[in-house]
C-alpha cells in the first residue's frame, strides 16, 4: 500500500515556502523513491520551519520563500524548536534542511545555500552490544526445547547465519533458497540501498542449514498444506519469517542462554564483527562482510579486549621489544 503524499497541515502556512517544501517532498517520493518514513520525517521538519516562520514578527509569511531565508534564520529556527532535543534530532533537522536546499539549488536555480553554513552537533555513538564468544555459542546452540524438530533446526540455522555471517535481520528474512551456495560456502544477501554482497557460511552454519533444509518441507499451512516456495526461513504456517518473529526468537534464546531479555539480532551481528576483530581480521574485510558503506561505521568495533590490545602492543611496539630484550 503506497504511503500518502505529505501535505501541508494546519501548522504550515499557505506560502511560497510551504509550496516549495511540498514540491521537494513530491520529488523525494516520486523521483528519488525515498522511503515513506524519510518523506514523512523530512516533511514534518520542513513544515515545522514554515510554521515557525509564520509566527515571526515583521514578516508576511505568505511572501516568505526559501531564497529569502539566510543561515541566521535557520539557526534561530533550530534553537527555537530544539529545546530538550537529543543531538540526533538536531542532526536530522539539519539533514532535512540541507537536502531541501540542495533540491532548490538544482531545480529552482537558487544561488545561495544557507543550510550549508549549519554545523551539526557531534553525536556520541554508543558502543554496540555484543556477547562473549562463550555466550554467543550458548545462544546459537540453545534451540532444543519447545516447538518441533523442524523449528529447532530452523532456529539453530538462522542464529548460526546471524552470528556466523554477520547479516542484518532484514537481510536474513529476505534470503531465498536460491540465495545459498552450500557447496561453495556462501550466501548472496540483499543489503541496504539494494546492494548485493556475498557472505561466507562457515562449517557450523552449513551443517545447521543442511539439517534444517531436510526438515523444511514440514513447515507448511496446517489446513491448506501450502508453503512459500522461495523463502529460506519459514514460519510454522509455511510463510516467510518476518523481522519481528526473528527478534522475538532471538530474545527468547537470549534469556535462556544469558539470562538477559535485551538480546536482539543486531547483537549477534555485532558479536560476529567483534570476535573477528579480536581474532586479527582487518577492518576492511569486516567492512565488506557487514556491508558498511563507510569504514567509520566499522570502526565502532575497535573496542578490542585488553588482552588482545596488550598482545598487539608487545608484538609491534619497539619500546616493548627493547624492554623485553634487556630483560
C-alpha positions in Angstrom: 0.0 0.0 0.0 1.5 3.3 -1.0 2.0 6.0 1.5 0.0 9.2 1.3 2.0 12.1 0.0 2.7 14.6 2.7 0.6 17.7 2.6 0.8 21.0 4.4 -1.2 20.7 7.6 -2.5 23.5 9.8 1.0 24.2 11.1 2.2 25.2 7.7 1.0 28.5 6.1 -0.2 28.7 2.6 3.0 30.3 1.5 5.7 30.2 -1.2 7.9 28.3 1.3 5.2 25.8 2.0 4.7 25.2 -1.7 8.4 24.7 -2.2 8.5 22.2 0.6 5.6 20.3 -1.0 7.4 20.2 -4.3 10.5 18.8 -2.6 8.5 16.1 -0.8 6.9 15.0 -4.1 10.4 14.8 -5.6 11.6 12.6 -2.7 8.6 10.3 -3.0 8.1 10.2 -6.8 11.6 10.6 -8.3 14.0 9.6 -5.5 11.7 6.8 -4.3 12.7 7.6 -0.7 11.1 5.5 2.0 7.7 6.7 3.3 9.4 7.2 6.7 12.1 9.5 5.2 9.5 11.6 3.3 7.3 11.9 6.4 10.2 12.8 8.7 11.7 15.4 6.3 8.2 16.8 5.7 7.5 17.2 9.4 10.7 19.1 10.0 10.4 21.3 6.9 6.8 22.1 7.5 7.7 23.0 11.1 10.1 25.6 9.6 7.2 27.0 7.5 5.0 27.2 10.6 7.8 28.8 12.7 8.3 31.5 10.0 4.6 32.3 10.1 4.9 33.3 13.8 7.9 35.7 13.3 7.1 39.4 13.6 7.7 41.8 10.8 7.2 39.2 8.0 4.4 38.4 5.7 4.5 34.6 5.9 2.7 34.1 2.6 5.6 36.0 0.9 8.5 34.2 2.5 10.3 31.7 0.2 13.4 29.6 0.6 15.5 32.1 -1.2 14.5 34.8 1.4 16.0 32.9 4.3 19.6 33.1 5.5 21.7 31.0 7.8 20.7 33.1 10.8 17.0 32.3 10.2 17.7 28.6 10.1 19.8 28.7 13.2 17.1 30.6 15.0 14.5 28.0 13.9 16.8 25.2 15.2 17.3 27.0 18.5 13.7 27.8 19.0 12.4 24.3 18.2 15.3 22.3 19.7 14.8 22.8 23.4 15.4 19.4 25.1 16.1 17.6 21.8 18.7 14.9 21.6 21.7 15.7 19.3 20.3 13.1 16.8 17.1 15.1 16.4 19.0 18.3 15.6 21.2 16.4 13.2 18.1 15.0 11.5 16.6 18.5 11.1 19.8 19.8 9.6 19.9 16.9 7.2 16.4 17.8 6.1 17.3 21.5 5.6 20.4 20.6 3.6 18.6 18.2 1.3 15.8 20.7 0.7 18.2 23.5 -0.2 20.2 21.2 -2.5 17.0 20.4 -4.3 16.2 24.2 -4.5 19.6 24.9 -6.0 19.2 22.2 -8.6 15.6 22.7 -9.5 14.9 26.4 -8.8 18.3 27.9 -9.6 18.9 29.1 -6.0 22.2 30.8 -5.8 22.9 30.6 -2.1 22.6 27.7 0.2 22.2 28.9 3.8 21.9 25.3 5.1 25.5 24.7 4.1 26.6 27.0 6.9 24.9 25.0 9.6 27.1 23.0 12.0 25.7 19.7 13.3 26.4 18.7 16.9 28.7 15.8 17.4 26.8 12.6 18.0 28.3 10.3 20.6 27.8 6.8 19.3 27.0 4.1 21.8 29.3 1.1 21.7 27.4 -1.8 20.1 26.1 -4.6 22.3 27.9 -7.9 21.9 28.3 -11.2 23.5 31.4 -13.1 24.7 32.4 -16.0 22.4 31.1 -18.4 25.1 27.7 -16.7 25.4 27.3 -16.4 21.7 28.0 -20.1 21.3 25.5 -21.0 24.0 22.8 -18.8 22.4 23.3 -20.4 19.0 23.1 -23.9 20.5 20.1 -23.1 22.7 17.2 -24.1 20.4 16.4 -27.5 21.8 13.2 -27.2 23.8 9.6 -26.4 22.8 8.3 -26.3 19.2 9.1 -29.2 16.8 12.2 -30.7 15.4 11.8 -28.6 12.3 11.6 -25.3 14.3 14.5 -26.4 16.4 16.7 -26.8 13.4 15.3 -23.7 11.7 16.1 -21.5 14.8 19.5 -23.0 15.1 20.2 -22.4 11.4 19.0 -18.8 11.5 21.0 -18.0 14.6 24.1 -19.5 13.0 23.6 -17.3 10.0 23.2 -14.2 12.1 26.3 -14.8 14.2 28.4 -16.7 11.7 27.9 -14.3 8.7 27.0 -11.1 10.5 24.0 -10.3 8.3 21.3 -7.9 9.3 18.0 -9.3 10.4 16.3 -7.7 7.3 18.8 -9.5 5.1 18.3 -12.8 6.9 14.5 -12.8 6.4 15.0 -11.8 2.8 17.1 -14.9 2.0 15.7 -17.3 -0.6 16.6 -20.9 -1.2 18.4 -19.7 -4.3 20.5 -17.3 -2.2 22.5 -20.2 -0.8 25.6 -21.9 -2.3 26.2 -24.5 0.4 28.8 -26.3 -1.7 30.7 -23.1 -2.2 30.0 -22.0 1.4 28.5 -18.6 0.6 25.2 -16.8 0.6 24.0 -13.8 -1.5 22.3 -11.2 0.5 20.5 -8.0 -0.5 21.6 -5.2 1.8 20.9 -1.5 2.3 20.4 0.5 -0.9 19.5 -2.7 -2.7 23.2 -3.6 -2.8 24.0 -7.3 -3.2 27.0 -8.8 -1.5 28.3 -12.3 -0.9 28.9 -13.5 2.7 30.7 -16.7 3.8 28.9 -19.6 5.5 31.2 -21.4 8.0 31.2 -25.1 8.5 28.9 -25.0 11.5 26.4 -22.7 9.6 26.4 -25.0 6.6 25.8 -28.1 8.7 22.9 -26.3 10.5 21.4 -25.3 7.2 21.7 -28.8 5.8 19.8 -30.2 8.8 17.1 -27.5 8.6 16.6 -27.9 4.8 16.0 -31.6 5.3 13.0 -30.7 7.6 11.9 -27.5 5.9 9.1 -29.4 4.0 7.3 -29.9 7.3 6.8 -26.2 7.8 3.5 -25.6 5.9 0.0 -24.3 6.4 -1.9 -26.8 8.5 -5.2 -26.6 6.6 -4.1 -25.8 3.1 -0.8 -27.6 3.1 0.9 -24.6 1.4 4.3 -23.1 1.9 6.3 -20.3 0.4 8.4 -22.0 -2.4 11.1 -19.3 -2.3 11.7 -18.2 1.3 14.6 -19.9 3.1 13.2 -19.4 6.7 9.6 -20.3 7.1 7.1 -20.0 9.9 5.0 -22.9 11.2 2.4 -21.8 8.7 4.8 -22.1 5.8 5.1 -18.4 5.3 8.3 -16.3 5.2 9.5 -15.4 8.7 9.3 -11.7 9.4 11.8 -9.4 11.2 9.6 -9.2 14.3 9.4 -13.0 14.6 13.2 -13.3 14.4 13.6 -10.6 17.0 11.3 -12.5 19.4 13.1 -15.8 18.8 16.5 -14.2 19.5 15.2 -12.6 22.7 13.8 -15.9 23.8 17.0 -17.8 23.3 19.0 -14.9 24.8 17.0 -15.2 28.0 17.7 -18.9 28.1 21.4 -18.6 27.3 22.4 -15.4 29.1 19.5 -14.6 31.5 19.1 -11.2 29.7 16.0 -10.2 27.8 17.8 -7.5 25.9 19.4 -9.7 23.2 18.4 -8.8 19.7 19.6 -10.0 16.2 21.9 -7.0 15.8 23.8 -8.0 18.9 24.7 -11.3 17.1 25.9 -9.2 14.1 27.9 -7.0 16.5 29.3 -10.1 18.2 30.4 -11.6 14.8 32.3 -8.4 13.9 33.9 -8.0 17.4 35.1 -11.6 17.5 36.6 -11.4 14.0 38.4 -8.2 15.0 39.7 -9.8 18.2 41.0 -12.7 16.2 43.0 -10.5 14.0 40.7 -9.7 11.0 41.3 -6.3 9.4 38.7 -3.6 9.4 38.4 -3.5 5.6 37.5 -7.2 5.4 34.9 -6.8 8.2 33.5 -3.7 6.4 32.9 -5.8 3.3 31.4 -8.7 5.3 28.9 -6.4 7.1 28.1 -4.3 4.0 29.1 -1.0 5.6 29.2 1.9 3.1 31.7 3.7 5.3 34.8 2.4 7.2 33.9 4.8 10.1 30.9 2.7 10.8 33.0 -0.4 11.1 35.5 1.3 13.4 33.0 1.1 16.2 34.2 -2.5 16.6 37.7 -1.4 17.6 36.8 -1.9 21.3 39.1 -5.0 21.3 39.8 -6.9 24.5 42.6 -5.7 26.8 44.5 -8.9 26.3 44.3 -8.6 22.5 45.4 -5.0 22.7 48.3 -5.9 25.0 49.4 -8.7 22.7 49.4 -6.3 19.7 51.4 -3.7 21.7 54.0 -6.2 22.9 54.5 -7.6 19.4 54.6 -4.3 17.4 55.9 -1.5 19.7 59.7 -1.1 19.5 59.9 0.1 23.1 58.1 -3.0 24.3 60.5 -5.2 22.3 63.6 -3.3 23.6 62.5 -3.8 27.2 61.9 -7.4 26.6 65.4 -7.8 25.1 67.0 -6.0 28.1 65.3 -8.3 30.5 
